[in-house]
Amino acid sequence: MIFNSTEFLIFFLPVVVAGFVMLARTATQRVHWLIGCSLFFYGWHDWRLIGLLVASVVVNYFAGMAVASTRSRPIMLGAIGLNLTLLGIFKYAGLFVDTVNALAGTGYSLGAIVLPLAISFFTFQQIAYIVDIWNGVAPAKRFSHYVLFVVFFPHLIAGPLLHHGEMLTQFDDEKTWTPKFTNFCVGLNILVMGLAKKVLLGDSLKPVADSIFQVAESGGPVGFVPAWIGVLAFALQIYFDFSGYSDMAIGLGRMFGVRLPANFDSPYKATSIIDFWRRWHITLSRFLRDYLYIPLGGSRRGVTRRYVNLMAVMLLGGLWHGANWTFAIWGGLHGLYLCVNWGWRALKRRLGFGGGSAAEIVGGRVLTLLAVAVAWVFFRAPDFAVGLGFIKGMAGLNGMVLPSSLQAVLAGLLPAGVTFDSQFVPGYPNRIDMMLVAAFGVLALTAPNTQQLMRHFTPVLHLEETRPSATLSRLCWRPGLTAGLFAGLVGGLSLILAYVKPNAFIYFQF
């Protein structure tokens, strides 16, 4: 069951809301109701995996209690080791065996291993919980609150990664569990915004990206223009897909009075890779920083150690996304980008260069987008060979064919070997595809995000309050008949399209 499915939107969600408001009468009953509904939601995919999730929650809760009472380092390390072992078996054992077979020429096989949904998310959250208790943070006051912290269905499948400190304090406050019409309205509108991003925008770009990457996957050469259209289509697809999911999770949480942390803040408006990772998958970046980068020494042990730590963290962050070496390449590229970015900042300070000029900001945004686009190739490609072939196409090494309509403008400005044709190779993007990518690109680069549009209602935790422009103030959501009719129209259209052609969220595979 996924958020954009009719099973979820038409049947599951109304039942959960109705039970929360009408059947459950106390805060404790509402917590228990949400736990039961969340386990049903998780088991919809494969009921056999509910046992693994429940076992993980119970073991980590009591391990946390044991660490708090005994201050035992072996118990703390044992709990972390158990979590990582389960993650390794279910998610990475196949990759390990395949790699050994490739290097040694052997033929070992583990058979089919079912990958439990969201195992990366609930494993990382509980590791952070154990580590923080070891560092002196008090454990959960109630077992039921800890269970809900892990299994709460709005974030369970694809994040955001929650921190126990920001969730358990809300759960301990009985006012959180008092149904409020305002929370329902605000949450429902955020949910509709996310659904529209996913279905109307992200899914519209999927055929464009898939058609071009499939050419590369079949072994065919991808030309210069198709390669760039393909990678930009995927970059925008995953942008609206992930942004839409994050909005839907935040909206769902708010419907039940729970504020989730911001996880997505217009990352394609970033002026550097450092800025990008402060905007993209914010909660994962926070986890990697607090529980991996800083424990490794961060920047406290010299410049060289800092860059080694950055590369290690980003490589592991890449592999967190999936058991494929292409994800490690994606993470490694971002690690390299971050090292260069921090090195450039240090060089500028040493040379006394200022910053903040319009030219530098524009240049930074363009360079960041180009770097991110190159890395997305390996995130999308099924293997290194396909990714490398696609990169060659982006570099023009597979030939550069441009539309004949550009010949009069560009003639004499381009190197030899560039040809003009009135029609691209069949299966490649047509003019409508390119216009779609361009239009959605402008939207991603200029439009306000959901947090900004809903700023009057504090939609997420840790929202940075900045003085909005006059234009943004006019665009901010306000309850009323017009807003309700617009949300109903957009939500209805999105629901119809989701029913006609459902597509899973990209991050569901992680």
C-alpha positions in Angstrom: 0.0 0.0 0.0 1.5 3.3 -1.1 0.3 6.8 -0.3 -0.8 7.5 -3.9 -2.9 4.3 -4.1 -6.6 4.2 -4.0 -6.4 1.6 -1.3 -4.7 4.0 0.9 -6.5 7.2 0.0 -10.1 5.9 -0.3 -10.1 3.1 2.2 -7.2 3.0 4.7 -6.8 6.7 5.5 -10.5 7.5 6.1 -10.8 4.5 8.4 -7.8 5.6 10.4 -9.0 9.1 10.7 -12.5 8.0 11.7 -11.2 5.6 14.4 -8.8 8.3 15.7 -11.6 10.8 16.1 -14.6 8.7 17.0 -13.6 5.3 18.3 -10.6 6.2 20.4 -11.5 8.4 23.4 -8.3 8.9 25.3 -4.7 9.7 24.4 -3.6 6.1 25.2 -6.4 4.6 23.1 -5.4 6.9 20.1 -1.8 5.9 20.4 -2.7 2.2 20.4 -5.1 2.8 17.5 -2.3 4.4 15.4 0.1 1.5 16.3 -2.4 -1.1 15.2 -3.2 0.8 11.9 0.6 1.3 11.3 1.3 -2.4 11.6 -1.6 -3.2 9.3 -0.2 -0.7 6.8 3.2 -2.3 7.0 1.9 -5.8 6.7 -0.2 -5.0 3.6 2.9 -5.5 1.5 3.9 -8.8 3.1 2.3 -9.8 6.4 5.2 -12.2 7.2 7.5 -9.2 7.7 5.4 -7.8 10.6 7.2 -10.2 13.0 10.6 -8.8 12.0 9.5 -5.2 12.6 7.9 -6.0 15.9 10.9 -8.1 17.1 13.3 -5.2 16.1 11.2 -2.7 18.0 10.9 -4.9 21.2 14.6 -5.8 21.2 15.8 -2.3 20.7 13.4 -0.9 23.4 14.6 -3.3 26.1 18.3 -2.9 24.9 17.8 0.9 25.4 16.4 0.3 28.9 19.3 -2.0 29.7 21.9 0.5 28.5 20.2 3.3 30.5 20.3 1.2 33.8 23.6 -0.5 33.5 25.7 1.9 31.4 27.1 -1.2 29.7 29.2 -0.6 26.7 28.9 -4.3 25.5 25.1 -4.1 25.6 25.2 -0.8 23.6 27.6 -2.3 21.0 25.7 -5.5 20.9 22.5 -3.8 20.1 24.1 -1.7 17.4 25.8 -4.8 16.0 22.5 -6.8 15.9 20.8 -4.0 14.0 23.6 -3.8 11.5 23.8 -7.6 11.2 20.1 -7.8 10.3 20.5 -4.9 7.8 23.5 -6.6 6.3 21.8 -10.0 5.9 18.6 -8.7 4.4 19.9 -5.9 2.3 23.6 -6.4 1.5 24.3 -10.2 1.6 23.4 -10.6 -2.0 25.7 -7.7 -3.1 28.5 -9.3 -1.1 28.1 -12.7 -2.7 27.7 -11.3 -6.2 30.9 -9.2 -5.7 32.8 -12.3 -4.5 31.6 -14.3 -7.4 32.6 -11.6 -9.9 36.1 -11.2 -8.4 36.8 -14.9 -7.7 34.9 -16.5 -10.6 32.8 -18.5 -8.2 29.1 -19.3 -8.3 27.8 -19.0 -4.8 24.1 -18.3 -4.4 22.0 -17.3 -1.3 18.7 -17.9 -3.0 15.9 -15.4 -2.8 16.1 -13.0 0.1 13.0 -10.9 0.8 14.0 -7.3 1.5 11.8 -5.9 4.3 10.3 -2.6 3.5 11.9 0.4 5.2 14.5 -1.7 7.0 17.1 1.0 6.5 14.8 3.6 8.0 13.7 1.8 11.1 17.2 0.4 11.7 18.9 3.8 11.5 16.3 5.4 13.8 16.8 2.8 16.5 20.6 2.9 16.3 20.4 6.6 16.9 18.2 5.9 19.9 20.6 3.4 21.4 23.6 5.7 20.9 21.8 8.7 22.5 20.9 6.7 25.6 24.5 5.6 25.9 25.4 9.3 25.8 23.0 10.1 28.6 19.7 10.8 27.0 16.7 9.4 29.0 14.9 6.4 27.4 11.3 6.5 26.3 8.9 6.9 29.2 6.3 4.5 27.7 6.8 1.4 25.6 3.8 2.4 23.4 5.3 5.7 22.6 8.5 4.1 21.5 6.7 1.6 19.3 4.7 4.5 17.6 8.0 6.4 17.2 9.3 3.6 15.0 6.2 2.3 13.2 4.1 5.5 12.7 2.8 4.9 9.2 3.3 8.4 7.7 7.1 8.1 7.9 7.6 4.3 8.2 8.2 3.3 4.6 10.3 6.1 3.2 11.1 8.6 6.0 11.7 11.2 7.1 14.2 9.7 9.5 12.8 10.7 12.9 14.8 11.6 16.0 13.4 10.2 19.2 13.9 13.5 21.0 11.6 15.5 18.7 8.9 12.8 18.5 8.7 11.4 22.1 8.2 14.9 23.6 5.2 15.3 21.3 3.9 11.9 22.2 4.2 12.6 25.9 2.0 15.7 25.6 -1.6 14.6 25.8 -2.6 17.7 23.9 -1.0 16.2 20.8 -3.7 13.5 20.8 -6.7 15.8 21.0 -8.3 15.9 17.5 -8.3 19.4 16.0 -10.1 20.5 12.9 -7.3 22.9 12.1 -4.7 20.1 12.1 -6.9 18.0 9.8 -7.4 20.9 7.3 -3.7 21.8 7.3 -2.6 18.2 7.0 -5.1 17.4 4.3 -3.9 20.4 2.2 -0.3 19.4 2.6 -1.2 15.9 1.6 -2.9 17.1 -1.6 0.1 19.3 -2.5 2.4 16.2 -2.1 0.1 14.0 -4.1 -0.1 16.6 -6.9 3.7 16.8 -7.0 4.0 13.1 -7.2 1.2 12.3 -9.7 0.9 15.4 -11.9 4.6 16.3 -12.1 6.9 13.5 -11.1 5.0 10.7 -12.9 4.6 12.9 -16.0 8.4 12.9 -16.4 8.9 9.2 -15.8 8.2 8.0 -19.4 10.6 10.6 -20.7 13.5 9.5 -18.4 12.7 5.8 -18.8 12.6 5.8 -22.6 16.1 7.4 -22.9 17.7 5.3 -20.1 16.2 2.2 -21.7 18.1 3.0 -24.9 21.3 3.0 -22.9 20.3 -0.2 -21.1 19.8 -2.0 -24.4 23.3 -1.1 -25.4 22.5 1.6 -27.9 24.4 4.9 -27.9 22.7 7.9 -26.5 23.3 11.2 -28.2 24.1 14.5 -26.6 20.7 16.1 -26.5 18.8 12.9 -25.6 21.3 12.2 -22.8 20.8 15.6 -21.2 17.0 15.5 -21.6 17.0 12.0 -20.0 19.1 12.9 -17.0 17.3 16.2 -16.5 13.9 14.4 -16.7 15.1 11.9 -14.1 16.5 14.7 -11.9 13.1 16.4 -11.9 11.2 13.2 -11.6 13.0 12.2 -8.4 12.8 15.8 -7.2 9.0 16.0 -7.4 8.6 12.3 -6.4 10.6 12.7 -3.2 9.3 16.2 -2.5 5.8 14.9 -3.0 6.4 11.9 -0.6 7.9 14.2 2.0 4.9 16.5 1.8 2.4 13.6 2.1 4.2 12.2 5.1 4.2 15.6 6.8 0.6 16.2 5.9 -0.5 12.8 7.3 1.4 13.3 10.5 -0.2 16.7 11.0 -3.7 15.3 10.5 -3.1 13.4 13.7 -1.5 16.3 15.5 2.1 15.2 15.0 4.7 17.6 13.4 7.4 15.8 11.5 10.8 17.4 10.7 11.5 19.1 7.5 13.1 16.7 5.0 13.2 18.7 1.7 13.8 22.4 1.2 14.0 23.2 -2.6 17.5 21.6 -3.1 17.7 22.6 -6.7 17.9 26.2 -5.5 21.2 25.4 -3.7 24.2 27.5 -4.5 26.7 24.8 -3.6 26.9 21.1 -2.9 27.2 21.9 0.8 24.0 23.8 0.5 22.4 21.0 -1.5 22.9 18.5 1.3 21.4 20.9 3.8 18.3 20.9 1.6 18.0 17.3 0.2 17.0 14.5 2.5 17.6 16.7 5.4 17.0 14.0 8.1 19.4 11.5 6.4 22.1 14.3 6.2 21.5 15.0 9.9 21.9 11.3 10.8 25.1 10.9 8.8 26.5 14.0 10.4 25.6 13.2 14.0 26.1 9.5 14.1 28.9 8.9 11.6 30.8 12.0 10.5 31.2 13.5 14.0 32.1 10.1 15.7 34.7 9.6 13.0 36.3 12.8 14.1 34.6 15.3 11.7 36.9 18.2 11.0 38.6 18.1 14.4 41.6 16.1 13.4 42.9 18.1 10.5 42.1 18.8 6.9 43.1 15.5 5.4 41.1 13.5 8.0 38.1 15.7 7.3 38.1 14.9 3.6 38.6 11.1 4.4 35.7 11.3 6.7 33.5 13.1 4.2 34.3 10.5 1.5 33.6 7.6 3.9 30.3 9.0 5.1 29.1 9.7 1.5 30.1 6.3 0.3 28.2 4.7 3.1 25.3 7.1 2.5 25.3 6.0 -1.1 25.2 2.3 -0.2 22.4 3.1 2.3 20.2 3.8 -0.7 20.6 0.3 -2.2 22.7 -2.8 -2.5 24.3 -1.8 -5.8 27.8 -0.4 -6.5 26.2 2.3 -8.6 24.8 3.9 -5.4 28.3 3.8 -4.0 29.5 5.7 -7.1 26.7 8.2 -6.6 27.7 8.7 -3.0 31.4 8.8 -3.9 30.8 11.6 -6.4 29.0 13.6 -3.8 31.8 13.0 -1.4 34.3 14.3 -4.0 32.0 17.3 -4.6 31.9 18.1 -0.9 35.7 17.8 -0.6 36.2 20.2 -3.5 33.5 22.6 -2.1 35.1 22.8 1.3 38.6 23.1 -0.2 37.4 26.0 -2.4 35.9 27.7 0.6 39.2 27.4 2.5 41.1 28.7 -0.5 38.9 31.7 -0.8 39.4 32.6 2.8 43.1 32.2 2.5 43.2 34.4 -0.5 40.9 37.0 1.0 38.2 36.6 -1.6 34.7 37.8 -0.7 31.5 36.2 -1.8 27.9 36.6 -2.3 27.9 38.5 -5.6 25.1 37.8 -8.1 27.5 36.3 -10.6 28.9 33.9 -7.9 25.4 32.9 -6.8 24.3 32.2 -10.3 27.5 30.4 -11.2 27.2 28.3 -8.0 23.7 27.3 -8.8 24.5 26.2 -12.3 27.7 24.3 -11.3 25.8 22.6 -8.5 23.0 21.5 -10.8 25.5 20.2 -13.4 27.3 18.2 -10.7 24.1 16.8 -9.2 22.9 15.8 -12.7 26.1 13.8 -13.5 25.8 12.0 -10.2 22.1 11.2 -10.8 23.1 9.1 -13.9 24.7 6.5 -11.6 21.8 6.6 -9.2 19.4 5.7 -12.0 21.6 3.4 -14.1 21.4 -0.4 -13.3 25.2 -0.8 -13.6 28.4 1.0 -14.1 28.6 0.3 -17.9 25.2 1.8 -18.6 26.1 4.8 -16.4 29.4 5.4 -18.2 27.8 5.1 -21.6 25.2 7.7 -20.6 28.0 10.0 -19.3 29.7 9.7 -22.7 26.5 10.8 -24.4 26.2 13.8 -22.1 29.8 14.7 -23.1 29.0 14.5 -26.8 31.2 11.4 -27.4 28.3 9.4 -28.9 27.6 12.1 -31.5 25.9 15.4 -31.2 22.7 15.8 -33.2 20.7 19.0 -32.7 17.3 20.0 -34.0 17.4 21.6 -37.4 15.5 24.6 -36.0 18.7 25.6 -34.2 20.9 25.5 -37.3 20.5 29.1 -38.3 21.3 30.3 -34.7 24.2 28.0 -34.0 25.8 27.5 -37.4 29.5 28.4 -37.2 29.5 28.4 -33.4 29.8 24.6 -32.8 32.7 22.2 -33.5 33.0 19.9 -36.4 31.0 16.7 -36.0 27.8 18.4 -34.9 24.9 17.7 -37.2 21.4 19.0 -37.5 18.3 16.9 -38.1 14.6 17.7 -38.3 13.8 14.6 -36.3 15.5 12.7 -33.5 16.0 8.9 -33.5 12.6 7.2 -32.8 12.1 6.7 -29.1 14.0 9.7 -28.2 12.5 12.9 -26.7 10.3 14.9 -29.0 9.6 18.7 -28.7 6.8 18.1 -26.2 9.1 16.1 -23.9 11.7 18.9 -24.0 9.1 21.5 -23.3 7.8 19.5 -20.4 11.3 19.2 -18.9 12.0 22.9 -19.4 8.7 23.9 -17.8 9.0 21.7 -14.8 12.6 22.8 -14.4 11.6 26.4 -14.1 9.0 25.4 -11.5 11.6 23.5 -9.4 14.0 26.4 -9.7 11.6 29.3 -8.9 8.4 28.1 -7.2 8.0 28.4 -3.4 8.0 25.1 -1.5 5.3 23.7 0.6 6.8 24.8 3.9 6.8 28.4 2.5 3.2 28.2 1.2 2.0 26.8 4.6 4.3 29.0 6.8 1.4 30.5 8.8 0.6 27.1 10.2 4.1 25.9 11.1 3.9 22.7 9.0 7.2 21.1 10.1 9.6 21.1 12.9 12.7 23.3 12.7 11.2 25.6 10.1 13.4 28.6 9.6 11.3 31.8 9.8 12.4 34.3 7.2 10.7 37.4 6.2 8.7 36.5 3.1 8.5 38.6 0.0 5.2 40.4 -0.9 4.6 37.9 -3.7 5.2 34.9 -1.4 2.9 36.4 1.3 0.1 36.5 -1.3 0.7 32.9 -2.3 0.6 31.6 1.3 -2.2 29.2 1.9 -5.2 30.5 3.9 -8.3 28.5 4.7 -11.4 29.5 2.7 -13.8 28.5 0.0 -11.4 29.2 -2.9 -8.6 27.2 -1.2 -10.9 24.4 -0.6 -12.3 24.2 -4.1 -8.7 24.4 -5.6 -7.5 21.6 -3.3 -10.5 19.5 -4.2 -9.9 20.0 -7.9 -6.2 19.2 -7.7 -6.7 16.4 -5.3 -9.5 14.8 -7.4 -7.5 15.0 -10.6 -4.4 13.5 -8.9 -6.5 10.7 -7.5 -7.9 9.9 -10.9 -4.5 9.8 -12.5 -3.1 7.8 -9.6 -5.8 5.2 -10.1 -5.4 5.0 -13.9 -1.6 4.6 -13.8 -0.2 4.1 -10.3 3.6 4.4 -9.8 5.5 3.6 -6.6 7.6 6.3 -5.0 11.3 6.0 -6.0 12.4 6.0 -2.4 10.2 3.0 -1.5 13.0 0.7 -2.6 15.3 1.9 0.1 
